Amino acid sequence: MPRSRKQILKSWYLADFLRENTDADHPIGMGDILEFLEKNDISAERRSVYADIDSLKSLGVDIQSVRHGNNTVYYIGKREFELSELKLLVDAVQSSKFITEDKSFSMINRLEKLGSSYQAKQLRRQVWVRGRVKSMNESIFNNVDKINLAIMSNCKILFHYFTWNQRKEQVLRRNGEQYAVSPWALLLDNENYYLLAYEDGVMKHFRVDKMLEIQLADCPREGKELFDALDMAAYTDTHFGMFSGENTPVKLRFENSFAGIAIDQFGTDTIFVPEDENHFTVTVNVAVNVHFYGWLSSLGDKVQIISPQSAVNGMREHLKTLLTLYMPPEATAHDGQDISNAGVSYNSVTSSSLLSIYDTVLFVDTETTGFNVDTDCIIEFSAIKVTRDGKDLYSTFVRLPSDVSIPESITSLTGITREMCESGITHEELREKIIGMVNGKTLLVAYNAHFDASFILKLTGPLNVDYLDSMTVYRDRSGAPHKLSDAIAHYHLDASNTHRSLDDADALMKVTLAMEAEKNNLLSYINRFGYKAKYGIHGKQIEGINYYIQLE
């Protein structure tokens, strides 16, 4: 640009420089201003700059001047948005589900330009919202604009509408035939945009991010009387409403036709594991509470909880509670019988004889990257902590060091992937968590306790606990085979050995209680680990444990 042209734009350059480089905490002096103008080939004297500043003030630019020692310094005072307001806008964009990641990045970059460069650094923060799945459809903004234009123009719209299949592919509804509807309103529910439209004599809603190739039709809208009579608040309460997530890993089985439901709720990054030609499974982190069970109930028999067993039992209890509300008295359980559980009562653990000796009993299970305690590490940990006052369940994935991978054989056995572990805690955090579970005189119970205890002690160092190996007890009583699944079957328990730590900890507790009910001699096995002579002891012996050979 010729120097004379830049000279004409001197005031504009000055205003832009002050907006970008100053705020109340970062004023600049006249020397900095003259240096900037000189770098941009704009000649200026102090007197002309003073005049430019006065002109900009008269145009509404809030340029403040204050004395700083012997000098006067300048900065932009009031802006269109305060820094706190910009932070709220950035947080809203970043956390919004229907705004894609690319669009979020673009919008935040533009929001940063509304503050100084120093304020922009404070805006470059990542807002994480639990369970948030970002939209994949970048065209949602164009869709919203076209729908609004159609509403203002009082005309119908044409579009294609898609759903997801089990291969995460978009499949057009109605065999690809165009929809022709009368748009009346846009609704925002659970951070998804919905179009409320009239079609075939009724009001329907459509997910805006699933609408493709929207066109305005050359015909007027229909359904005004029905729309005017509609109670919008009641409509949204009736037709929408989802549930929030927590970090409890749950395995669900879906019918293939419900792939879109799984993607809508958990996102396209969710791993679909084919089970048979009609079903697939997913393992996701959800809140195992009444809202989760209510969501599952609304899906009927198309979705089923596979694990953990505690969630299966919870769903059974939820349904039993609902059943008692609608069944006549003669159809409910008789004589106080619990129709939801077989085998050992879950609550009987608090009356175990173990609690006559110990303040705390920990039923623990670990999933690991392998069997070598020196080279492998924990990827999932669960514990059922029992005291005389009750029990608490704890389960978590554990993040892996960057140089550690999960072998395919372990993923095949457990279903656990590195991506799942990324949602967990660090090994240091797990160490603190385990140490915090040791309260008073504590007994740690495991099935093949030498294995689990070795990995735990590698992490925590020495623990002030006693140990009970339920596999040792079962092997003394029943011999081979003696896997956890064998013990479950032997005692006819309502439990599963899924090679997921929370399921297996639940099964461990029930097996231990069944063995106690069978013969109350568990205390004689405290700190005694049995092993087979032909296999020996894997790894180092644990200090304070009496190892002995168990006969075939």
HUJOSUL-V983781 format. One record per backbone hydrogen bond with DSSP energy under -1.0 kcal/mol. NH is the residue of the N-H (numbers start at 1). CO is the residue of the C=O. If there is no record, write none. Layout:
# HUJOSUL-V983781
nh = <NH NH>
co = <CO CO>
This chain:
# HUJOSUL-V983781
nh = <6 7 8 9 10 13 14 15 16 17 18 19 20 21 22 26 28 33 34 35 36 37 38 39 40 41 42 49 50 51 52 53 54 55 56 57 58 59 60 61 63 64 66 68 71 73 74 75 77 86 87 88 89 90 91 92 93 94 95 104 105 106 107 108 109 110 111 112 114 115 117 120 125 132 135 140 143 144 145 146 147 148 149 150 151 152 153 155 156 157 158 159 160 162 163 165 168 171 173 176 177 179 181 182 184 185 187 189 192 194 195 196 197 198 199 202 204 206 208 210 211 212 215 217 219 221 227 228 229 230 235 236 237 238 239 240 248 250 251 252 253 254 255 256 258 259 262 263 264 265 266 267 270 273 275 276 280 281 282 284 286 289 293 294 295 296 297 298 299 300 302 304 306 307 312 313 314 315 316 317 318 319 320 321 322 323 324 327 331 332 337 350 351 352 355 356 357 358 359 360 361 362 363 364 365 367 369 376 379 380 381 382 383 384 385 386 387 390 392 394 396 398 399 404 411 412 413 414 415 421 422 423 424 425 430 431 432 433 434 435 436 437 438 439 443 444 445 446 451 452 453 454 455 456 457 458 459 460 461 465 466 468 470 473 474 475 476 477 478 479 487 488 489 490 491 492 493 495 504 505 506 507 508 509 510 511 512 513 514 515 516 517 518 519 521 524 525 526 527 528 529 531 535 536 545 546 548 550>
co = <2 3 4 5 7 9 10 11 12 13 14 15 16 17 18 23 74 29 30 31 32 33 34 35 36 38 37 45 46 47 48 49 50 51 52 53 54 55 57 56 61 75 73 71 68 66 28 64 62 82 83 84 85 86 87 88 89 90 91 100 101 102 103 104 105 106 107 108 111 112 20 116 123 129 97 137 139 140 141 142 143 144 145 146 147 148 149 150 219 181 215 179 212 210 171 169 165 163 161 173 174 159 157 198 196 196 194 192 189 187 206 185 204 182 202 199 197 195 193 207 208 160 158 156 217 154 223 224 225 227 231 232 233 234 235 236 246 284 307 282 304 280 302 278 255 256 258 259 260 261 262 263 267 281 279 279 254 273 252 250 248 287 289 290 291 292 293 294 296 297 299 253 251 251 308 309 310 311 312 313 314 315 316 317 318 319 320 323 328 329 334 347 348 349 352 353 354 354 441 441 386 443 384 445 382 380 377 372 367 367 396 365 394 363 392 361 390 387 385 383 381 379 425 401 407 408 409 410 411 417 418 420 421 397 426 427 428 429 430 431 432 434 435 437 360 466 362 468 448 448 449 450 451 452 453 454 455 456 457 463 442 444 446 469 470 471 472 473 474 475 483 484 485 486 487 489 488 493 500 501 502 503 504 505 506 507 508 509 510 511 512 513 514 515 519 521 522 523 467 525 546 548 532 532 542 527 529 531>
